[in-house]
Amino acid sequence: MATTLRIDLSSDTSTQPSEGMRKAMYNAEVGDEQKGEDKTTTSLCDHVASLLGKEAAVFLPSGIMSNVVSLLTHCAPGDDVICSSDAHIIGSEGGGLAIFGGISITSIDTTRGIYSADELKSRLRLTRSRSPHSRLAHIEQTTNKGGGAIWSIDQINDVAEVAKDAGLSVHMDGARLMNAVVASGVSAEYFVAECDSAWIDFSKGLGAPVGSVLTGSKDFIEEAWAWKHRLGGAMRQSGVIAAAGLYALEHNVERLAEDHANAQMLAERIAQIPGIKLDPPVVETNLVFFDVSGTGLSAPEIASKLLDMGVRIGATNDRRMRAVTHLDVSTSDVIEAAYGLQKVFADHKN
């Protein structure tokens, strides 16, 4: 008989809509989104555009589509995007940029998903017929594989200055932007001020089942709408899901601090287990990565043993694991998960 999953730390996408969110979705005022008649979707887009200090916004089904639409809007076939080697657009988006846009990627090796202005400058391509054209600098806030690290305002502005001096646009993948806002006290608008496009996701720490909103200038969003249609992202009565985004922004932003505190607690507890090393050693938001190569067990083996206990933690490779705190994980759940890890290693040792 399969063990019941009780604690899911594999991702903040595993959250379930709360009762209040479900009621908001049920009661949403809807219309035809493509005709501009869905008032709930329009309200969400206006809200996010104001939150990020941009002229306009468009509602999209997923964060991946926000990235793909953005980069297809910024770039022509043969253009080059510069980003961290650990960026989500490389490892987790199925080669969409190459398939749909003929876009190449130049990556920068980073320790936490954050590169410097000098590193960006060193990757800029000379303008010549035989080379791709450097067109866009890509920033991920917070960094996923970098362990939830936060780009500082100075880092963003320095990179943006180099990019714009070289004629590049700047795009922010803001899947966990609101985590950065809550952890740092810096506003979303300030974080993205020098970015030509930016989006936020609702299906991660904000607890909605689906959806993202992409922002930028009016001209940029008008062209993004064309790519939204081309990729099959146009919807009809989308207010049913847009309502979840509005509810999330009203109720689930400030509480992200609880997830950060739980992540810190989890990190402190598992760092005491012999053979486990936090990787990276600093936990800034809700992502906890740790190396288990000193335990005598592989990450997939540990994940399997934990799942038998009803606890899910992801294995990113043979030695590294990722735990993500979110609104469906309580402090007691974190304590139990850490105890589960301790038991796995105690049983293995015995």
C-alpha positions in Angstrom: 0.0 0.0 0.0 1.4 3.4 -1.0 2.4 5.8 1.7 0.2 8.9 2.0 2.1 12.1 1.1 1.9 14.4 4.1 4.7 16.9 3.6 5.6 18.1 0.1 8.9 20.1 0.1 9.7 19.3 -3.6 8.5 22.7 -4.8 6.4 25.8 -4.0 4.3 24.8 -7.0 2.7 22.1 -5.0 0.5 24.5 -3.0 -3.3 24.0 -3.1 -5.7 26.9 -3.5 -7.1 27.9 -0.1 -10.8 28.1 0.6 -10.8 31.9 0.3 -9.0 31.7 -3.0 -11.5 29.1 -4.3 -14.4 31.4 -3.3 -12.7 34.3 -5.2 -12.4 32.1 -8.3 -16.0 31.0 -8.0 -17.3 34.5 -7.7 -15.0 36.1 -10.4 -16.6 38.4 -12.9 -15.7 37.1 -16.4 -15.9 38.0 -20.0 -13.9 37.4 -23.2 -10.3 38.0 -22.4 -9.3 38.4 -26.1 -11.9 41.2 -26.5 -10.8 42.9 -23.4 -14.1 42.1 -21.7 -12.8 40.0 -18.8 -12.8 42.6 -16.0 -11.1 40.3 -13.5 -8.2 39.7 -15.8 -7.9 43.3 -16.7 -7.9 44.2 -13.0 -5.1 41.7 -12.4 -3.0 43.1 -15.3 -3.5 46.7 -14.2 -2.6 45.8 -10.6 0.7 44.0 -11.6 1.6 46.8 -14.1 1.3 49.3 -11.3 3.1 47.1 -8.8 6.1 46.8 -11.1 5.9 50.4 -12.4 5.3 49.4 -16.0 3.0 50.8 -18.6 1.1 47.6 -19.5 0.7 43.9 -18.7 -0.6 40.7 -20.2 -1.9 37.6 -18.4 -0.3 34.3 -19.4 -1.0 30.7 -18.4 2.5 30.0 -17.1 5.9 31.5 -16.1 7.6 29.6 -18.9 5.3 31.2 -21.4 6.1 34.6 -19.9 9.8 33.9 -20.5 9.3 32.5 -24.0 7.0 35.3 -25.0 9.3 38.0 -23.6 12.4 36.7 -25.4 10.6 36.1 -28.7 9.4 39.7 -28.4 12.8 41.1 -27.7 14.8 38.9 -30.1 14.8 37.9 -33.7 16.1 34.5 -35.0 19.9 34.4 -34.7 20.0 36.8 -31.7 21.7 35.9 -28.5 20.6 36.0 -24.9 23.1 36.3 -22.1 22.3 34.7 -18.7 23.6 32.6 -15.9 24.5 29.0 -16.7 22.0 27.9 -14.1 19.1 29.9 -15.5 15.6 28.4 -15.7 15.4 29.2 -19.5 18.3 26.8 -20.1 17.6 23.8 -17.9 13.8 23.8 -17.4 12.1 25.2 -20.4 12.5 22.5 -23.0 14.6 24.5 -25.5 11.6 26.7 -26.3 13.7 29.6 -27.3 15.6 27.5 -29.9 12.5 25.8 -31.2 10.2 28.8 -31.5 12.6 31.7 -32.0 16.0 30.4 -33.3 17.5 32.2 -30.4 21.0 31.2 -29.0 22.1 31.5 -25.4 25.5 32.6 -24.0 25.9 31.5 -20.4 28.0 32.8 -17.6 29.2 30.4 -14.9 28.0 31.6 -11.5 28.1 30.3 -8.0 24.6 31.5 -7.1 23.0 32.5 -10.4 24.2 36.1 -10.2 26.7 37.5 -12.6 28.5 40.8 -12.5 28.5 43.7 -15.0 32.1 42.9 -15.9 31.1 39.3 -16.6 28.3 40.5 -18.8 30.7 42.8 -20.7 33.1 39.9 -21.3 30.3 37.9 -23.0 29.1 40.6 -25.4 29.7 39.6 -29.0 31.4 41.7 -31.6 29.1 43.0 -34.2 29.9 41.0 -37.3 28.0 38.9 -39.9 29.3 35.5 -38.7 28.2 35.9 -35.1 24.9 36.0 -33.3 23.9 39.5 -32.2 23.9 40.1 -28.4 20.4 41.3 -27.8 19.2 40.6 -24.3 20.6 40.3 -20.7 18.5 37.9 -18.6 18.2 38.1 -14.8 16.4 35.6 -12.6 15.0 36.9 -9.3 15.3 35.0 -7.0 17.8 32.5 -8.5 16.4 29.0 -8.5 19.4 26.8 -8.8 21.4 29.5 -7.0 19.5 28.6 -3.8 17.0 31.4 -3.8 19.7 34.1 -3.8 18.6 37.7 -4.3 20.0 40.1 -6.9 20.7 43.4 -5.1 19.6 46.7 -6.7 23.2 47.6 -7.3 23.9 44.3 -9.1 20.9 44.7 -11.3 21.6 48.4 -12.1 25.2 47.7 -12.9 24.3 44.9 -15.3 21.6 47.0 -16.9 24.0 49.9 -17.5 26.4 47.7 -19.3 23.6 46.0 -21.3 22.0 49.3 -22.4 25.3 50.9 -23.3 25.8 47.9 -25.6 22.3 48.2 -27.1 20.8 45.2 -25.2 17.5 45.1 -23.5 17.1 43.6 -20.0 14.6 41.0 -19.0 13.7 39.8 -15.5 12.4 36.3 -14.8 10.5 37.2 -11.7 9.1 33.8 -10.8 10.0 34.4 -7.1 10.3 38.2 -7.3 7.9 38.7 -4.4 10.1 36.4 -2.2 12.9 38.9 -2.9 10.7 41.8 -2.1 9.6 40.4 1.3 13.1 39.2 2.2 14.9 42.5 1.3 12.3 45.1 2.0 12.9 46.5 -1.5 9.8 47.2 -3.6 9.1 45.2 -6.8 9.0 48.4 -8.8 12.5 49.4 -7.6 13.9 45.9 -8.4 12.6 46.0 -12.0 13.1 49.8 -12.7 16.0 49.2 -15.1 14.4 46.1 -16.7 12.6 46.4 -20.1 10.3 43.5 -19.2 9.5 41.6 -16.1 6.9 39.1 -14.8 5.7 37.5 -11.6 4.3 34.1 -11.1 1.3 33.2 -9.0 1.6 29.4 -8.9 4.7 29.2 -6.6 4.9 30.9 -3.2 1.8 33.0 -3.8 -0.4 29.8 -3.8 -2.5 30.1 -6.9 -3.0 27.1 -9.2 -1.9 28.7 -12.4 -0.9 31.9 -14.1 1.7 34.7 -14.5 1.6 38.4 -15.6 4.2 39.9 -17.9 4.8 43.6 -17.9 6.6 46.2 -20.0 6.0 49.2 -22.2 2.7 49.5 -24.2 4.5 48.7 -27.4 6.2 45.7 -25.9 3.0 44.2 -24.5 1.2 44.8 -27.8 3.8 42.6 -29.5 3.8 40.1 -26.6 0.0 39.7 -27.3 0.8 38.6 -30.8 3.2 35.9 -29.5 0.7 34.9 -26.9 -1.7 34.0 -29.7 0.9 32.3 -31.8 1.9 30.0 -28.9 -1.7 29.2 -28.0 -1.8 31.2 -24.8 -4.9 33.3 -25.6 -7.9 32.5 -23.3 -11.5 33.3 -23.0 -13.2 33.7 -19.6 -9.8 33.8 -17.9 -11.1 35.7 -14.9 -11.7 32.4 -13.1 -8.0 31.9 -12.8 -7.0 35.6 -12.7 -9.1 35.9 -9.6 -6.7 33.6 -7.8 -3.8 35.9 -8.7 -5.6 38.9 -7.3 -6.4 37.0 -4.1 -2.8 35.9 -3.9 -1.5 39.5 -4.1 -3.9 40.6 -1.4 -3.4 37.7 1.1 -0.2 35.8 0.3 2.7 38.2 -0.1 3.6 39.3 3.4 3.3 35.8 4.7 6.2 34.7 2.5 8.3 35.7 5.5 7.0 32.6 7.2 8.3 30.4 4.4 11.7 32.1 4.7 11.8 31.5 8.4 10.9 27.9 8.0 13.6 27.5 5.3 16.1 28.9 7.8 15.0 26.5 10.5 15.1 23.5 8.1 18.6 24.5 7.0 19.9 24.9 10.6 18.5 21.4 11.5 19.7 19.4 8.6 23.2 21.1 8.6 23.7 19.3 11.9 23.3 15.9 10.3 26.7 14.3 9.7 27.5 14.1 6.0 25.1 16.8 4.9 26.5 20.2 3.7 24.3 23.2 2.8 25.0 24.1 -0.9 24.9 27.1 -1.0 25.6 27.6 2.7 23.4 30.7 3.0 19.6 30.5 2.8 18.1 33.9 1.8 14.5 33.0 0.9 12.5 29.7 0.7 14.9 27.4 -1.2 17.3 25.0 0.7 19.8 23.0 -1.3 22.1 20.5 0.4 24.8 18.1 -0.6 24.5 14.5 0.7 27.7 13.0 -0.8 29.2 12.6 2.6 26.3 10.4 3.9 27.0 7.2 2.0 23.6 7.4 0.3 22.7 9.0 -3.1 20.2 11.8 -3.3 17.6 9.7 -5.2 18.0 6.9 -2.5 17.3 9.5 0.3 14.4 10.9 -1.6 12.9 7.4 -2.0 13.3 6.6 1.7 11.7 9.9 2.7 8.8 9.4 0.4 8.2 6.1 2.2 7.7 8.2 5.3 5.3 10.5 3.5 7.8 13.3 3.0 8.8 14.5 -0.5 12.1 16.3 -1.1 13.5 16.6 -4.6 16.8 15.1 -5.8 18.4 17.5 -8.4 21.2 15.1 -9.2 23.0 12.1 -7.5 24.4 14.2 -4.7 22.2 17.4 -4.3 18.7 17.8 -3.0 16.3 20.8 -2.9 13.7 21.5 -0.3 11.2 24.4 -0.8 9.0 25.9 1.9 5.6 27.3 1.0 2.2 28.1 2.5 1.2 24.5 2.7 4.2 23.6 4.9 4.0 24.5 8.6 6.8 24.9 11.1 5.9 21.5 12.6 6.1 20.0 9.1 9.6 21.4 8.7 10.6 19.9 12.1 9.2 16.5 11.0 10.9 16.6 7.7 14.3 17.3 9.4 13.6 14.4 11.8 12.8 12.2 8.8 16.2 13.0 7.3 17.9 12.2 10.6 16.1 8.9 10.8 17.1 7.9 7.2 20.8 8.4 8.1 20.5 6.8 11.5 18.9 3.7 9.9 21.5 3.6 7.2 24.3 3.8 9.8 22.8 1.0 11.9 
